[in-house]
Amino acid sequence: MKQTGEGILAQSEIFFSSPSQKARELYYHALCAGHFYCDESYSLERDSYDSFLILHVIDGSITYEKCEGESVTAGKNETVIIDCYNPHRYYATGHLESVWVHVAGANTKELCGEIIQKSGNVIKAKGNPVKDKLFSLLDALSGKRPSSEGKMSVDIYELLLTFMESGDEQDKLLHFDDIMLVKGYIAAHLDEKLTVAHLADMAHMSPTHFSRLFKLQLGFSPYDYVLTARLNKAKELLHKSNKTVAEIAYETGFNSQANFVYSFTKNEGISPGRFRKIRF
């Protein structure tokens, strides 16, 4: 559908979608999408529109003003993620061509919040995966290339994962071997006391820098990774050995049987004793 308005040029298009109840409850979904050509008079201000706007700048630039008064500008080949649940304003800072989609559903708030905390509101991804995925969603909403709600949900999730993985690429490459060395050390020393300070010293980093890079590489904080590794080893021993729960607790680095049982039950949703009885 052609779209015109203050600052929106005649060749612009916008398409809307009404997700099914199932999609609203279970999936990521798109509320609307567009391909806009704008001049410097384009501006939009809203109190709220329950979604996140993902807008990729094909040419020109756009500025986003948050409710806190902070503003950021996205230029050519950059993408801006706008929290539309809160008051916001954005406007073209000259000629602007963009492709965009409003997304909601599933854990959109949490995932977009994590992306913004990690990389900020403006992201530059390598190649054209963002642009291509947005045009794919636009084609689905327009009916040019119809898609199921499930497939669109997958496309939106892949788009958000692109943002999650786009930042700090240089740090990933520079410190990959260091983090893998620590990962191997953890696996071999689960029965010992493993502190962040000790692991960071092994990687020749400060605890703060190490923790950031460790989570960047493996998706867990060092503490959570050690706990997960211990629980995974405990599950293996419960399944394959006749060792007592107390023996397994100490072998996997827990300081008492009670602490082990509490941590296992809290994280796995089942006690070690019940887990042992499950047939795999």
N, C-alpha and C positions, 0 to 999 in steps of 0.2 A: 504494500500500500504506500503510495507516495505521501510524503510528509512535508509540509511547509509551516513556517512560523517565523517569529522574529529571529533573524540571523541564520535560518535554515534554508539552504538553497534547494531549487526545484527538483534536482535529481535524487534527493534523499528519500530513503525508504524506512518504514517501521512496520513490524508485525507483532501481534499479540498472541498469547497462548493462555488457555484456561486448563490447568492440570487437573487430572482426575483426582478423586479423593485418595485413591491408592498412592498416586504419585506424591500428593501433598504429605501423606503420612510416612512414606518409605523412601522416596527417591529425592535426588537433586532434580530441580526442574527450572525451566526458563519461563519467566513471566512475559517478557517481550525482548525484542532484539531489533537492531537497526544498523543501517549504513548511511551515515550522515556526511553531508558536505555543508560546512558552515563558514560564515564570515566573522569578523571581529565583534559583531553585535550579538552573537549567540551567548546567552547566559541562562542558567536555570537555578532556581532556589526553592528548596522544599523543606518542610518540617520533618517529613518521613515518607518512605515508600518501602514497605517491609521486604527488603532484599539487599543484595550487594550488587553494585554495578561494576562490571568488568569492561573497561573501555580501552581499546588498542588504537593508538595514534598511527595512522598510515602516513599522514603528512601534516605539518603544522605543529601546534601545541595546545594544551589545555591546562588550566589551573584549577585545583580542587581546594576549597576552603573548608576545613573541619569546623565542628561546632566549638572547639576550644580556641578558635582563632588562628590556628596554624594553617599554613597553605603549602602545597607542593605543586610542581609543574611537571607534566609529562610531555616529552617531545617525540619526534619521529621515531618509529620502531620501539617505543616504550608503551607499557601498559599501566594504567592507573586502576587501583581497586578502591571503590568508594563505598563506605558504610552508609547506606541509605536508611538504616533504622533510626539514625539520629539526624538532627538538623544539618543541612549541608548546602553548599553552593558550588557550582563549577561553571567555567566560562572559557570561551576560546580567546586566545591571546594573539589573534590574527587569523589567517586562513586555517581551516581545520578539516581534515577528512578522517573519519574514524569508523570502526566497526565495534559494536558493543552488545552486551546482553545483561539483563537483570536476572540474577539467579537466587534461588532460595531452596528450602527443604533440607532433609537429612540433617547433617551437622555442619551446614554451611557457615553458621555464625562462628562456631569453634574453629573450623579449619581456616576460614578467612582471617579470623583473629590471630591465629598462629602465624599465618603468612605475613600479615602486617607487622606483627611483633618482631619477626625474624628479619624481614627484608624491607619494611616500610611500605608505603602505599604505591610507590612507583617502582616498577620492575622492568628490567630489560632482559628478555630471554634470548638465548642463542637461536639463530635461524628464524623460521616463520611458523613454529608450531602453534603459537597463540593466535596469530592472524588466521591461519588455516582452520583452526578449531572453531573460532568465532564465526567465520563465514559458513562453516558446516552447520552450526546451530541456527544461523540466520536462514540458511536454505531449508532446514527442517521446519522452522516456524512459518516460512513463506509458502510451503508446499512444493517448492521447486524440487527438493529431494526429501520426501517424507521419511520420517524416522519414528520408531516406537519410543514410548516414554522411557522404557528401560535403557535403550541405546543412548538416548539423549542424556540420561542420568550418568551413564558411563563416560560420555564425552565431557560433561561438566566436571566430573571427578578427575579425569585425566588432565583437564585444563588446570584445575587447582593444584594437582600434583606437579605440573610443570613449574608453577610458581614456587612450590615448596623446594624444588630441587635446583632452582636457577641461581640462587645466591651462593656466595663463598666458594665458587668452583676452584679458585686458585689455592685456597687453604686446604681443600679436599685433596688436591694433587700433591701439595708440598708435604703434608703430614700423614698421608695414608699409611706408609710403612710404620711410622711411630705408633699409630693407633692400633694397627694389626698386631704389632709386637706386644702391646699391653693386653690386647684381647687374648692372645695365646697364653700370656702369663697368668691371667685370671683363670682360664680354663684349667691350668696345671696346678693352681694353688688355692682352690676353693676352700680347703680346710684351714687356711691361714687367715689372719687378720688383714683385710685389704682396705686401706684407707685411700681417699682421693689424693692426699698429699704424697703418699708413697708411689702411687701409680703415675702421678704427674711427674715426680722426680725421675722415674724410669724413662719417661718420654722427653725429659729435659725441658719441661715447661712449668710455668706457674700453675697452681691448682685451678685458677679461674680460666686461664687460656686453654688448659687441657680439658676442662669440663665442657667448654663451648665446642671445641673441635671434636671431642668424643661424641657428643650428642649429634653434631653435624654429620659425622660419619656413620654412626650406628643407630641413631634415632632414640637412644636412651641416655639419660644421665649416667655417669659412672656408678653411682649408688644403685640406681634401678637396674642397670645391666648386671651388676654383681649379684643382686638379689634374684633376678630372673635366671641367671646361669646356675645359681645354687638350687633353685626350685626345679629347674629342668634336670639337673643331675640327680636330685632327690627322686623325681618321678621315675627316672631310669632305674635307680637302685630299688625302689619300691616294686617295680614291675619285674625286674630280672634277678633279684637276690633275695636271700632269706634273712638278711640283716634286720635287726630290730629297729624300731622307729628311733630309739635313742642313738644307736650306732650311726644310722643314716644322718641324723641331725648333726652330730659332731663331725662326721666325714664331709659334710657339705658346708661347714663353717658356721653353723648356728651355735650360740653359746649355751643353749639348753634345749632339752626336748620340748619344754613348754613354749619357748619362743619359736621353735621350728613348727610345731603344730599350729600355733596362732598364725604365723606368716603364711604357711601353706594353705590353711583354710580360708584366710582372708583373700588371698590372691587367686586361688584355684576354685573357690566356691565349694570345696569338698575336703573332708579331713584326709590325712595320709592313710589312715586305716581303711576308709571307704574306697579311696583311690586304688589301694592294693588289691581290693576284691574285684575290681572291674576287669573284664576279659577283653583283650585287644586282639 
